[in-house]
Amino acid sequence: MTEGRQNSGRGTDMGELAAIRKILDGVRRGVEETVAGVAPGETWRPSPAAHPDDEAAYRSGMAEEELNWSPARGVNSAGALLVHLAAAQRYWIGQVIGGRDSHRDRPAEFVPRILEQAAVLREYRETNAAADGVLEGLSDADLDREVEGAGGRTTVREVLLRLIAHFAHHRGQLLLLKRLLHPAQSSAQG
């Protein structure tokens, strides 16, 4: 897809990078809304698998004790998943694409600990903003640029697409944690 290409009289298509960024923004927002809730007056954007009865549980967000809860030994809490997603984004977008050392300690992301909700959400939002700063400096042509990351050489496009899948995967885990925490508010369907 090229930037500014006309689309059968329906206006101008966005460039490929803009489309990828829009999807990435959506999954990042979905992760945040699953944990922080949806502010009064804002539209609830359910996942395709959500049931209408789920709105009350998801609109409310997670209390701090829920953020730190794990259903079993070896299962990550929602807080650990947020820490992990922020660190993954700092590494893949900040370091691999942007060239900024992330000082990532991946095993430390999953160490069980009590996390303060406000601090974790602030870190997540600041990481999103920093990643956006890197992405704003890119063009569609950069999507084919080769980069070196964990697992070897790849392209910027592949990094971003894998990151979208990674966020979607962990959002699914967050939604499952939320259903376990609020079984009476969640339907058996979905």
MODELLER restraints for C-alpha pairs under 7 A, 6 or more apart:
rsr = mdl.restraints
at = mdl.atoms
rsr.add(forms.Gaussian(group=physical.xy_distance, feature=features.Distance(at['CA:1:A'], at['CA:15:A']), mean=6.26, stdev=0.5))
rsr.add(forms.Gaussian(group=physical.xy_distance, feature=features.Distance(at['CA:1:A'], at['CA:16:A']), mean=5.72, stdev=0.5))
rsr.add(forms.Gaussian(group=physical.xy_distance, feature=features.Distance(at['CA:2:A'], at['CA:15:A']), mean=5.58, stdev=0.5))
rsr.add(forms.Gaussian(group=physical.xy_distance, feature=features.Distance(at['CA:2:A'], at['CA:16:A']), mean=6.87, stdev=0.5))
rsr.add(forms.Gaussian(group=physical.xy_distance, feature=features.Distance(at['CA:3:A'], at['CA:14:A']), mean=6.07, stdev=0.5))
rsr.add(forms.Gaussian(group=physical.xy_distance, feature=features.Distance(at['CA:3:A'], at['CA:15:A']), mean=4.10, stdev=0.5))
rsr.add(forms.Gaussian(group=physical.xy_distance, feature=features.Distance(at['CA:4:A'], at['CA:12:A']), mean=5.51, stdev=0.5))
rsr.add(forms.Gaussian(group=physical.xy_distance, feature=features.Distance(at['CA:4:A'], at['CA:13:A']), mean=5.85, stdev=0.5))
rsr.add(forms.Gaussian(group=physical.xy_distance, feature=features.Distance(at['CA:4:A'], at['CA:14:A']), mean=6.27, stdev=0.5))
rsr.add(forms.Gaussian(group=physical.xy_distance, feature=features.Distance(at['CA:4:A'], at['CA:15:A']), mean=6.55, stdev=0.5))
rsr.add(forms.Gaussian(group=physical.xy_distance, feature=features.Distance(at['CA:5:A'], at['CA:12:A']), mean=5.78, stdev=0.5))
rsr.add(forms.Gaussian(group=physical.xy_distance, feature=features.Distance(at['CA:5:A'], at['CA:13:A']), mean=5.64, stdev=0.5))
rsr.add(forms.Gaussian(group=physical.xy_distance, feature=features.Distance(at['CA:6:A'], at['CA:12:A']), mean=4.79, stdev=0.5))
rsr.add(forms.Gaussian(group=physical.xy_distance, feature=features.Distance(at['CA:6:A'], at['CA:13:A']), mean=6.21, stdev=0.5))
rsr.add(forms.Gaussian(group=physical.xy_distance, feature=features.Distance(at['CA:7:A'], at['CA:13:A']), mean=6.09, stdev=0.5))
rsr.add(forms.Gaussian(group=physical.xy_distance, feature=features.Distance(at['CA:15:A'], at['CA:140:A']), mean=6.68, stdev=0.5))
rsr.add(forms.Gaussian(group=physical.xy_distance, feature=features.Distance(at['CA:16:A'], at['CA:140:A']), mean=6.10, stdev=0.5))
rsr.add(forms.Gaussian(group=physical.xy_distance, feature=features.Distance(at['CA:17:A'], at['CA:139:A']), mean=6.67, stdev=0.5))
rsr.add(forms.Gaussian(group=physical.xy_distance, feature=features.Distance(at['CA:17:A'], at['CA:140:A']), mean=5.26, stdev=0.5))
rsr.add(forms.Gaussian(group=physical.xy_distance, feature=features.Distance(at['CA:24:A'], at['CA:164:A']), mean=5.47, stdev=0.5))
rsr.add(forms.Gaussian(group=physical.xy_distance, feature=features.Distance(at['CA:27:A'], at['CA:164:A']), mean=6.82, stdev=0.5))
rsr.add(forms.Gaussian(group=physical.xy_distance, feature=features.Distance(at['CA:27:A'], at['CA:167:A']), mean=6.15, stdev=0.5))
rsr.add(forms.Gaussian(group=physical.xy_distance, feature=features.Distance(at['CA:27:A'], at['CA:168:A']), mean=6.04, stdev=0.5))
rsr.add(forms.Gaussian(group=physical.xy_distance, feature=features.Distance(at['CA:28:A'], at['CA:167:A']), mean=6.77, stdev=0.5))
rsr.add(forms.Gaussian(group=physical.xy_distance, feature=features.Distance(at['CA:31:A'], at['CA:171:A']), mean=5.32, stdev=0.5))
rsr.add(forms.Gaussian(group=physical.xy_distance, feature=features.Distance(at['CA:33:A'], at['CA:61:A']), mean=6.88, stdev=0.5))
rsr.add(forms.Gaussian(group=physical.xy_distance, feature=features.Distance(at['CA:34:A'], at['CA:58:A']), mean=6.03, stdev=0.5))
rsr.add(forms.Gaussian(group=physical.xy_distance, feature=features.Distance(at['CA:34:A'], at['CA:61:A']), mean=6.03, stdev=0.5))
rsr.add(forms.Gaussian(group=physical.xy_distance, feature=features.Distance(at['CA:34:A'], at['CA:174:A']), mean=6.87, stdev=0.5))
rsr.add(forms.Gaussian(group=physical.xy_distance, feature=features.Distance(at['CA:34:A'], at['CA:175:A']), mean=6.81, stdev=0.5))
rsr.add(forms.Gaussian(group=physical.xy_distance, feature=features.Distance(at['CA:35:A'], at['CA:61:A']), mean=5.05, stdev=0.5))
rsr.add(forms.Gaussian(group=physical.xy_distance, feature=features.Distance(at['CA:35:A'], at['CA:62:A']), mean=5.25, stdev=0.5))
rsr.add(forms.Gaussian(group=physical.xy_distance, feature=features.Distance(at['CA:36:A'], at['CA:61:A']), mean=4.50, stdev=0.5))
rsr.add(forms.Gaussian(group=physical.xy_distance, feature=features.Distance(at['CA:36:A'], at['CA:62:A']), mean=6.10, stdev=0.5))
rsr.add(forms.Gaussian(group=physical.xy_distance, feature=features.Distance(at['CA:37:A'], at['CA:58:A']), mean=6.07, stdev=0.5))
rsr.add(forms.Gaussian(group=physical.xy_distance, feature=features.Distance(at['CA:37:A'], at['CA:59:A']), mean=4.77, stdev=0.5))
rsr.add(forms.Gaussian(group=physical.xy_distance, feature=features.Distance(at['CA:37:A'], at['CA:60:A']), mean=4.91, stdev=0.5))
rsr.add(forms.Gaussian(group=physical.xy_distance, feature=features.Distance(at['CA:37:A'], at['CA:61:A']), mean=3.42, stdev=0.5))
rsr.add(forms.Gaussian(group=physical.xy_distance, feature=features.Distance(at['CA:37:A'], at['CA:62:A']), mean=6.94, stdev=0.5))
rsr.add(forms.Gaussian(group=physical.xy_distance, feature=features.Distance(at['CA:38:A'], at['CA:44:A']), mean=6.37, stdev=0.5))
rsr.add(forms.Gaussian(group=physical.xy_distance, feature=features.Distance(at['CA:38:A'], at['CA:59:A']), mean=4.80, stdev=0.5))
rsr.add(forms.Gaussian(group=physical.xy_distance, feature=features.Distance(at['CA:38:A'], at['CA:60:A']), mean=6.72, stdev=0.5))
rsr.add(forms.Gaussian(group=physical.xy_distance, feature=features.Distance(at['CA:38:A'], at['CA:61:A']), mean=6.96, stdev=0.5))
rsr.add(forms.Gaussian(group=physical.xy_distance, feature=features.Distance(at['CA:44:A'], at['CA:59:A']), mean=6.85, stdev=0.5))
rsr.add(forms.Gaussian(group=physical.xy_distance, feature=features.Distance(at['CA:49:A'], at['CA:190:A']), mean=5.03, stdev=0.5))
rsr.add(forms.Gaussian(group=physical.xy_distance, feature=features.Distance(at['CA:50:A'], at['CA:190:A']), mean=5.30, stdev=0.5))
rsr.add(forms.Gaussian(group=physical.xy_distance, feature=features.Distance(at['CA:51:A'], at['CA:187:A']), mean=6.80, stdev=0.5))
rsr.add(forms.Gaussian(group=physical.xy_distance, feature=features.Distance(at['CA:51:A'], at['CA:189:A']), mean=6.61, stdev=0.5))
rsr.add(forms.Gaussian(group=physical.xy_distance, feature=features.Distance(at['CA:51:A'], at['CA:190:A']), mean=5.29, stdev=0.5))
rsr.add(forms.Gaussian(group=physical.xy_distance, feature=features.Distance(at['CA:53:A'], at['CA:186:A']), mean=6.24, stdev=0.5))
rsr.add(forms.Gaussian(group=physical.xy_distance, feature=features.Distance(at['CA:53:A'], at['CA:187:A']), mean=6.12, stdev=0.5))
rsr.add(forms.Gaussian(group=physical.xy_distance, feature=features.Distance(at['CA:54:A'], at['CA:185:A']), mean=6.31, stdev=0.5))
rsr.add(forms.Gaussian(group=physical.xy_distance, feature=features.Distance(at['CA:54:A'], at['CA:186:A']), mean=4.93, stdev=0.5))
rsr.add(forms.Gaussian(group=physical.xy_distance, feature=features.Distance(at['CA:54:A'], at['CA:187:A']), mean=6.58, stdev=0.5))
rsr.add(forms.Gaussian(group=physical.xy_distance, feature=features.Distance(at['CA:56:A'], at['CA:185:A']), mean=6.82, stdev=0.5))
rsr.add(forms.Gaussian(group=physical.xy_distance, feature=features.Distance(at['CA:57:A'], at['CA:182:A']), mean=6.57, stdev=0.5))
rsr.add(forms.Gaussian(group=physical.xy_distance, feature=features.Distance(at['CA:57:A'], at['CA:185:A']), mean=5.80, stdev=0.5))
rsr.add(forms.Gaussian(group=physical.xy_distance, feature=features.Distance(at['CA:57:A'], at['CA:186:A']), mean=6.90, stdev=0.5))
rsr.add(forms.Gaussian(group=physical.xy_distance, feature=features.Distance(at['CA:64:A'], at['CA:116:A']), mean=6.71, stdev=0.5))
rsr.add(forms.Gaussian(group=physical.xy_distance, feature=features.Distance(at['CA:64:A'], at['CA:117:A']), mean=5.49, stdev=0.5))
rsr.add(forms.Gaussian(group=physical.xy_distance, feature=features.Distance(at['CA:67:A'], at['CA:77:A']), mean=6.36, stdev=0.5))
rsr.add(forms.Gaussian(group=physical.xy_distance, feature=features.Distance(at['CA:67:A'], at['CA:78:A']), mean=5.04, stdev=0.5))
rsr.add(forms.Gaussian(group=physical.xy_distance, feature=features.Distance(at['CA:67:A'], at['CA:79:A']), mean=5.06, stdev=0.5))
rsr.add(forms.Gaussian(group=physical.xy_distance, feature=features.Distance(at['CA:67:A'], at['CA:117:A']), mean=6.96, stdev=0.5))
rsr.add(forms.Gaussian(group=physical.xy_distance, feature=features.Distance(at['CA:68:A'], at['CA:77:A']), mean=5.41, stdev=0.5))
rsr.add(forms.Gaussian(group=physical.xy_distance, feature=features.Distance(at['CA:68:A'], at['CA:78:A']), mean=6.47, stdev=0.5))
rsr.add(forms.Gaussian(group=physical.xy_distance, feature=features.Distance(at['CA:68:A'], at['CA:79:A']), mean=5.70, stdev=0.5))
rsr.add(forms.Gaussian(group=physical.xy_distance, feature=features.Distance(at['CA:68:A'], at['CA:114:A']), mean=5.92, stdev=0.5))
rsr.add(forms.Gaussian(group=physical.xy_distance, feature=features.Distance(at['CA:68:A'], at['CA:115:A']), mean=6.44, stdev=0.5))
rsr.add(forms.Gaussian(group=physical.xy_distance, feature=features.Distance(at['CA:69:A'], at['CA:77:A']), mean=5.39, stdev=0.5))
rsr.add(forms.Gaussian(group=physical.xy_distance, feature=features.Distance(at['CA:70:A'], at['CA:76:A']), mean=6.04, stdev=0.5))
rsr.add(forms.Gaussian(group=physical.xy_distance, feature=features.Distance(at['CA:70:A'], at['CA:77:A']), mean=4.77, stdev=0.5))
rsr.add(forms.Gaussian(group=physical.xy_distance, feature=features.Distance(at['CA:76:A'], at['CA:110:A']), mean=6.85, stdev=0.5))
rsr.add(forms.Gaussian(group=physical.xy_distance, feature=features.Distance(at['CA:78:A'], at['CA:174:A']), mean=5.93, stdev=0.5))
rsr.add(forms.Gaussian(group=physical.xy_distance, feature=features.Distance(at['CA:79:A'], at['CA:115:A']), mean=6.47, stdev=0.5))
rsr.add(forms.Gaussian(group=physical.xy_distance, feature=features.Distance(at['CA:79:A'], at['CA:120:A']), mean=6.99, stdev=0.5))
rsr.add(forms.Gaussian(group=physical.xy_distance, feature=features.Distance(at['CA:80:A'], at['CA:109:A']), mean=6.37, stdev=0.5))
rsr.add(forms.Gaussian(group=physical.xy_distance, feature=features.Distance(at['CA:80:A'], at['CA:110:A']), mean=5.67, stdev=0.5))
rsr.add(forms.Gaussian(group=physical.xy_distance, feature=features.Distance(at['CA:81:A'], at['CA:170:A']), mean=6.92, stdev=0.5))
rsr.add(forms.Gaussian(group=physical.xy_distance, feature=features.Distance(at['CA:82:A'], at['CA:120:A']), mean=6.98, stdev=0.5))
rsr.add(forms.Gaussian(group=physical.xy_distance, feature=features.Distance(at['CA:82:A'], at['CA:124:A']), mean=6.72, stdev=0.5))
rsr.add(forms.Gaussian(group=physical.xy_distance, feature=features.Distance(at['CA:83:A'], at['CA:109:A']), mean=6.04, stdev=0.5))
rsr.add(forms.Gaussian(group=physical.xy_distance, feature=features.Distance(at['CA:83:A'], at['CA:120:A']), mean=6.72, stdev=0.5))
rsr.add(forms.Gaussian(group=physical.xy_distance, feature=features.Distance(at['CA:84:A'], at['CA:109:A']), mean=5.31, stdev=0.5))
rsr.add(forms.Gaussian(group=physical.xy_distance, feature=features.Distance(at['CA:85:A'], at['CA:167:A']), mean=6.99, stdev=0.5))
rsr.add(forms.Gaussian(group=physical.xy_distance, feature=features.Distance(at['CA:86:A'], at['CA:124:A']), mean=5.26, stdev=0.5))
rsr.add(forms.Gaussian(group=physical.xy_distance, feature=features.Distance(at['CA:86:A'], at['CA:127:A']), mean=5.86, stdev=0.5))
rsr.add(forms.Gaussian(group=physical.xy_distance, feature=features.Distance(at['CA:87:A'], at['CA:104:A']), mean=6.67, stdev=0.5))
rsr.add(forms.Gaussian(group=physical.xy_distance, feature=features.Distance(at['CA:89:A'], at['CA:131:A']), mean=6.99, stdev=0.5))
rsr.add(forms.Gaussian(group=physical.xy_distance, feature=features.Distance(at['CA:90:A'], at['CA:102:A']), mean=5.82, stdev=0.5))
rsr.add(forms.Gaussian(group=physical.xy_distance, feature=features.Distance(at['CA:90:A'], at['CA:127:A']), mean=6.49, stdev=0.5))
rsr.add(forms.Gaussian(group=physical.xy_distance, feature=features.Distance(at['CA:90:A'], at['CA:131:A']), mean=6.92, stdev=0.5))
rsr.add(forms.Gaussian(group=physical.xy_distance, feature=features.Distance(at['CA:91:A'], at['CA:102:A']), mean=5.40, stdev=0.5))
rsr.add(forms.Gaussian(group=physical.xy_distance, feature=features.Distance(at['CA:91:A'], at['CA:104:A']), mean=6.75, stdev=0.5))
rsr.add(forms.Gaussian(group=physical.xy_distance, feature=features.Distance(at['CA:92:A'], at['CA:159:A']), mean=6.82, stdev=0.5))
rsr.add(forms.Gaussian(group=physical.xy_distance, feature=features.Distance(at['CA:93:A'], at['CA:131:A']), mean=5.87, stdev=0.5))
rsr.add(forms.Gaussian(group=physical.xy_distance, feature=features.Distance(at['CA:94:A'], at['CA:100:A']), mean=5.38, stdev=0.5))
rsr.add(forms.Gaussian(group=physical.xy_distance, feature=features.Distance(at['CA:94:A'], at['CA:102:A']), mean=6.80, stdev=0.5))
rsr.add(forms.Gaussian(group=physical.xy_distance, feature=features.Distance(at['CA:94:A'], at['CA:131:A']), mean=6.04, stdev=0.5))
rsr.add(forms.Gaussian(group=physical.xy_distance, feature=features.Distance(at['CA:94:A'], at['CA:134:A']), mean=6.69, stdev=0.5))
rsr.add(forms.Gaussian(group=physical.xy_distance, feature=features.Distance(at['CA:95:A'], at['CA:101:A']), mean=5.14, stdev=0.5))
rsr.add(forms.Gaussian(group=physical.xy_distance, feature=features.Distance(at['CA:95:A'], at['CA:102:A']), mean=5.78, stdev=0.5))
rsr.add(forms.Gaussian(group=physical.xy_distance, feature=features.Distance(at['CA:96:A'], at['CA:147:A']), mean=6.37, stdev=0.5))
rsr.add(forms.Gaussian(group=physical.xy_distance, feature=features.Distance(at['CA:96:A'], at['CA:148:A']), mean=6.39, stdev=0.5))
rsr.add(forms.Gaussian(group=physical.xy_distance, feature=features.Distance(at['CA:96:A'], at['CA:149:A']), mean=5.79, stdev=0.5))
rsr.add(forms.Gaussian(group=physical.xy_distance, feature=features.Distance(at['CA:97:A'], at['CA:147:A']), mean=6.67, stdev=0.5))
rsr.add(forms.Gaussian(group=physical.xy_distance, feature=features.Distance(at['CA:97:A'], at['CA:156:A']), mean=6.52, stdev=0.5))
rsr.add(forms.Gaussian(group=physical.xy_distance, feature=features.Distance(at['CA:98:A'], at['CA:134:A']), mean=5.83, stdev=0.5))
rsr.add(forms.Gaussian(group=physical.xy_distance, feature=features.Distance(at['CA:142:A'], at['CA:156:A']), mean=6.81, stdev=0.5))
rsr.add(forms.Gaussian(group=physical.xy_distance, feature=features.Distance(at['CA:143:A'], at['CA:155:A']), mean=6.50, stdev=0.5))
rsr.add(forms.Gaussian(group=physical.xy_distance, feature=features.Distance(at['CA:143:A'], at['CA:156:A']), mean=4.81, stdev=0.5))
rsr.add(forms.Gaussian(group=physical.xy_distance, feature=features.Distance(at['CA:143:A'], at['CA:157:A']), mean=4.56, stdev=0.5))
rsr.add(forms.Gaussian(group=physical.xy_distance, feature=features.Distance(at['CA:144:A'], at['CA:155:A']), mean=5.52, stdev=0.5))
rsr.add(forms.Gaussian(group=physical.xy_distance, feature=features.Distance(at['CA:144:A'], at['CA:156:A']), mean=6.21, stdev=0.5))
rsr.add(forms.Gaussian(group=physical.xy_distance, feature=features.Distance(at['CA:144:A'], at['CA:157:A']), mean=6.39, stdev=0.5))
rsr.add(forms.Gaussian(group=physical.xy_distance, feature=features.Distance(at['CA:145:A'], at['CA:155:A']), mean=5.40, stdev=0.5))
rsr.add(forms.Gaussian(group=physical.xy_distance, feature=features.Distance(at['CA:145:A'], at['CA:156:A']), mean=5.86, stdev=0.5))
rsr.add(forms.Gaussian(group=physical.xy_distance, feature=features.Distance(at['CA:146:A'], at['CA:153:A']), mean=6.51, stdev=0.5))
rsr.add(forms.Gaussian(group=physical.xy_distance, feature=features.Distance(at['CA:146:A'], at['CA:154:A']), mean=5.46, stdev=0.5))
rsr.add(forms.Gaussian(group=physical.xy_distance, feature=features.Distance(at['CA:146:A'], at['CA:155:A']), mean=4.31, stdev=0.5))
rsr.add(forms.Gaussian(group=physical.xy_distance, feature=features.Distance(at['CA:146:A'], at['CA:156:A']), mean=6.44, stdev=0.5))
rsr.add(forms.Gaussian(group=physical.xy_distance, feature=features.Distance(at['CA:147:A'], at['CA:153:A']), mean=5.64, stdev=0.5))
rsr.add(forms.Gaussian(group=physical.xy_distance, feature=features.Distance(at['CA:147:A'], at['CA:154:A']), mean=5.52, stdev=0.5))
rsr.add(forms.Gaussian(group=physical.xy_distance, feature=features.Distance(at['CA:147:A'], at['CA:155:A']), mean=5.62, stdev=0.5))
rsr.add(forms.Gaussian(group=physical.xy_distance, feature=features.Distance(at['CA:147:A'], at['CA:156:A']), mean=6.56, stdev=0.5))
rsr.add(forms.Gaussian(group=physical.xy_distance, feature=features.Distance(at['CA:148:A'], at['CA:154:A']), mean=6.36, stdev=0.5))
rsr.add(forms.Gaussian(group=physical.xy_distance, feature=features.Distance(at['CA:179:A'], at['CA:186:A']), mean=5.98, stdev=0.5))
